[in-house]
Amino acid sequence: MTDTQDTNLPKMEEGLEDVKQSVEVPAEAEASVAAQESAVEEAVAEVKATVEEAVAEEVVAEEAAVEEAVAAEAQEAMETAALNESVHKLTKAEILDRLRVIAEDVTKSSKAEIDSLKQNFYRLHNSEVEAAKRAFVEGGGNEEDFVPTPDADEDVFKEVMAVVKEKRSQLNAEEEKEREKNYQVKLAIIEELKELVESPDDPNKNYNEFKKLQQQWHEVTLIPQNKANELWKNYQMYVEKFYDLLKLNNEFREYDFKKNLEIKTRLCEAAEKLLDEEDVVAAFHHLQKLHQEYRDTGPVAKELRDEIWARFKAASTQLNKKHQQYFEQQKEHEQENLDKKTVICEIVEGIDYSKLNGFQAWDKMTQEVIALQNKWKTIGFAPQKMNVKIFERFRGACDEFFKKKSEYFKAAKARMNENLEKKRALVERVEALKDSKEWKETAEELVKLQKEWKSIGPVAKRYSDALWKRFIAACDYFFEQKGEATSSKRSVEGENLKRKKAIIEELKELLNKEESEENTQQINKLMAEWNEVGHVPFKEKDKIYEQYRELADKLRKTFNLNVASKKFNKFRAAVSKAQETGVQAVYREREKLVRNYENLLNELHTYENNFGFLNATSKSGNSLLTELSKKMDKLKVEIEAAKEKIRHIDEDIQQEDEKAE
């Protein structure tokens, strides 16, 4: 305020000289010196009031300008953030549609929007290229060999952007011409104001012309920004000088005060009404226009000046506070977004790759990572200083995951290729043996090859089915040939049928006898003999077996046969039935029993090791030892049963081989 007062002091002195010269005291009047001094003092007081008023108006204008600049900066930041967030949600097609609309009329968009559209188009374009590269690498390709597919949308984008750039260049050139033209117009207005101020004519006669020049000044808005401040100062200087010339014409001054008060009262009401607006950003934007209009409006009466400014400033302060709160809420929301994105980064970074030991595990985790990527897209912007960093962190974690996945699949592919070669070699060996007439040796060799086949890991799906069909077809062919070569066994099947019928009759007789140890032993003996009897004719096997099964169930209920014996008899019956379908089924059953036997041995070994580490110094320890002991006893029984079953199958196979020979 001191600087402003200093610049106006010369004006005050000039005004005082003018007043002193204009005060005329008639020589003929007998006015006292005191009356003359009083007249001069009144004139001086009026000039001082006018100068003080001009100074106060300039201070108000400066305060408003500062608030307006701060608010405009915050508004620009908010609008840019809102614009980026809005454009970030668009697809490539939507971006192209928006650019076509802008190309039709570039005045409908800002440079910030065009830049945001461009950045987000290439963000989406680069994302597609990265996705294609990952797919290429995951498919087995080398990253350095990847060549992106031409993007037709990018060509369209470049064409539309070329049109937009050309039209914006033309528009900027026209605006620059318009600014320069307006600048010359305002310079001319200042020159005309200067002429009015320096004119010897009565200022009252020039008042209408003065108001006309003021109106013209306010109608011209677009000027070069770097010349606006100096231009405004010059204009304000001559306006103040003209009002100094009107200092003795209170009627015009009071009229201006009244009209300005009406305008500023309306501006206060408009600012107060903005407090009820739901859209805080739009209200804030409108307030800036009200500030500009308030600044362009002249002064009001001195006694009302502070009051009207305080009212306008109070509404502005409240709205600025609401806008600041909205801005703070946006910052909080951005911080929440940063927290959410940080959690997603930690999830991807915390993946335990040691547990991803199969294709299904990797595929499942891939779906989870893709789901996190999709969730990331639904989260808004993080704070500006962290937005790029958190994205780079997330992209790095995802890149690491897909890199490790690619490495795993490459290694798995190499292993499957090795397995493929091993299985191809087995297929060739089996196909070479399928026509062999050395039935026993070849059968044993094929069984070994089948075990070796199962020990080999997986191969690619496109090869596995075909290889397996060749392998099993060769095996089946051999055993079919072997079966046909041993068809002489059918002559024995009739005798076997007679013997099984005789066993059934003997069991029926025992059914009517009392329960005794001797009868129970006889039943077990007959059941064992039943299982030792060979095949019967195919057409009779189901019927004779059903008769035997029903009779055996009745005998078990009557004589309460041992559970283990029941299970073993059931097993022998199952083996006998499997023999009727072919030797291959018996081999499969034996292989299953061997695996079970080995698992039981391993489990028993584990319990024995644990048993050696425990002691019975406590009640609970003694209880645990007892429980382990029971489990080991049970396992030993199961192991013996498994050994007996394997022995039984081996005997059956040996008998079949001897019959074949």
C-alpha angles and dihedrals in degrees: 000000000000092000091052092050091050092054091052098048095088088052090054092051092048089049092052092052091050091050093049090051093046095051105093121190112195111241089217094056119092094222116157124238088249091060091051091050090049091054091050093048092052091051091047091049090052092051091048091051090051092049093045089050092052090048092050091049091052091050090051090049091050093049091048091049092052093049090045093052093050093046092046091053091052091045092052091051092049094046091049091050092047091047093050092048091049094048091044089067094055124102123228091260091051091049090052091048091051092049091051089054090049090048088058092054117006091187088075093069140048130231089248092059093048091049091048091050090050094049094048093046091057091042089059092040092051091045090056091049091050091049091050090049092051091049090050092050093044088051090060101268126134115252092227090056094056115117115184118234112248110263112226089195090060091056091051089046092054092049093050092044090052089056092046093049092049093049093045090050089053091046092050091049091051092047090050090052090047092050092050091047091050090047090057090047091054091046088054090050090052090050090051090049088050090053091051091050093048094041115114090217123106107279090222090066090054096047096098090048089049092053090047090054090049090053091049090049093054093046091059107073113151110080135142108289095222091058099042098090097049091044091052093049092052092047093048091049094057092041089055091047091052091050088050087058088053094050092110094048101079094167094067091040093053090047090054090047090053095048092045090049090054091050094046092046089054089049090051091051091048091050091048091049090055089066088073094053114114093207100073094183093053091046091051090050091051091049090061089059090050090052091052091050091047089052093050092050117093127242129289130216112305095241091055099039098089093041096053093043091048089053093049092043092049092056090045092050092051092049092046088051091052089048091049090049089051089050090050090050089052089052090050090049090050090050090051088051089051090051092050092048091047090055091051090050091051091050093053092042090049096057110134101225092185089072094052096089102141143045092252092051091050092046091049092049090046090057090050092051091048089050089053090049090052091048089050089058091056092056117088130230123310120219109303096246091053102034096089094039095053091047092051089049092052093045090049092052092048092046089052091052095050091044091055090044090053091049091050093049092047091052091045090050090053091050092048090051089054090048089049092056092047093050092046088054090050091049090053091049093049092047089050090054100043094090094047117126093200091102102181100039093042092048090053091047092050091051089053091049090050090053090048090050091056092049091058116090126240127294131204114297093238090062104030100073095047093047092047092050091052091046098048093039091058091047093047091047092055095048091046089053089047090051092051091048090055095047090123087085090080090076087064095047091077091054089047090053092052091049093050091050089051090051090052091052091050091049090050090056090051090050089069094050129089122265111268139145091251094052091045091053090048091051092050090047092052091047091050089049090050090056091048094054110099131234124317127208110295095238091055101041098087094045096047092044092051090053090050094046094051091047092047091052091053092048092050091053093046099043099027094228121207113278093227090051089051092052093047093048089049089050092050090050090052091050091048090052091047090053089060091059093051144287091271091069091052091052090052091050090050092050090052090050092050091052090049091048091052092048091051091050091051091048091049090049090053092051091048091053092048090047090057092055095052130079134191099234091124136043092246091048091052090049091052092050090051091050092049091048091054091049092050091050090050091049091051090054091049091048091053090048091051091049090051091051092049090048090051092052092047090053091050091049091048091050091050091050091049091050090049091053 
